[in-house]
Amino acid sequence: MKFTIHQKDSNTASRVGIIETDHGRIDTPAFMPVGTVGAVKTMTPHDLEEIDSQIILGNAYHLYLRPGIDVINKVGGLHKFISWERPILTDSGGFQVFSLAKLNKINDDGVEFQSHLDGSRHMFSPEFSMEIQRNLGADIIMAFDECPPGDADDKRIKEAVVRTSQWMKMCNNWLKENPEIYNYKQTVFPIIQGSVSHELRKLSADELIPFSTCGIAIGGLAVGEEKNAMFDTLEFCDTILPKDQPRYLMGVGKPSDLLQAVRRGVDMFDCVMPTRNGRNGHVFTSGGVINIKNKKYKKDPSPIDPDSSHIWGHTFSKSYLRHLLNINEILGLRIASTLNLFFYLDLMASIREKISDGSFDIWSKSLISDMKNMKGM
């Protein structure tokens, strides 16, 4: 994998670049739609290509439980299994093990847990996470890390930092001894931890950067800490992470969060918010988030968002989308999800354009200010 920076902003840490993988290029800053179980909910690969999604995310924990890595391996990897020819990133499953499963035991070897589906017992080690992701065959695979909750004390956070470093070494050793299964390369991203502590972030970065060949992730944020503390941590991370590698902020977030993070040097994002909110009737528009299920939209013939007209060559009315969602018509979920993903991907395209033409600093400040007065942004 290769990362090339084409333009840097003179007033912020933002930059425009290209990640090149064996399955295609990714323009950065980039947003990755979340396809946890091998599908971005309600969206076909063609739908995603139409709104210019260049990469999607899958999850090792969920795909291991269902349908199983043997099923995916038999058809030649996740790309072929889901008919997606563009890049894929897979999460290690670590966050899901901690957040979804009923934990039984965690030690330096990994985590023993019960499935959130049926209570069956499993063991995830760093090596097994790598084995799963080798079989899935994603272009970018994530190291197995320990993500403590946002309210954890310093002792608990430091334990997670130390264990994450140990696990990265175990991941690296396994990968060196077990080459790629398919005929293309995979790149592993270490994940730095440390919550909002500068000292622990520096410790984590120093220990993990040697394992970072073309990308590193910032984990352990957006897990309950204060928003300003998250932005302060990102500013600090910009000073300690390699400038010539993409930085991936995991699990973030609202549109204004993306703008703030790009200003602080982040290149890659993922979040379930566009599709999850869409399924609940919350639609991102250029004027803010609207709850399309509200009664006031029952007879509203106006377009949901005029800016989205070129997705399908026409717009859908607020009245129509409200009707579909209120009768649980699947088309409504699909329209809302498409609108929200398009909003996010279009925002990233605008960010890249503004960085390239030198206007990002002023433009982003103005947009962030406007978003403060917009619901849900």
Secondary structure, DSSP 8 states (H G I E B T S, - for coil): -EEEEEEE-SSSS-EEEEEEETTEEEEESEEE-B-TTSS-TT--HHHHHHTT---EEEEHHHHHHTT-HHHHHHTTSHHHHHT--S-EEEE-SHHHHHHTSEEEEEETTEEEEE-TTT--EEEE-HHHHHHHHHHHT-SEEE-------TT--HHHHHHHHHHHHHHHHHHHHHHHHS--SSSS--EEE-EE--TT-HHHHHHHHHHHGGG-SS-EEE-S-SSSS-HHHHHHHHHHHHHHS-TTS-EEETT---HHHHHHHHHTT--EEE-SHHHHHHHTTEEEETTEEEETTSGGGTT--SBS-GGGHHHHTS--BHHHHHHHHHTT-HHHHHHHHHHHHHHHHHHHHHHHHHHHHT-HHHHHHHHHHHHTTSTT-
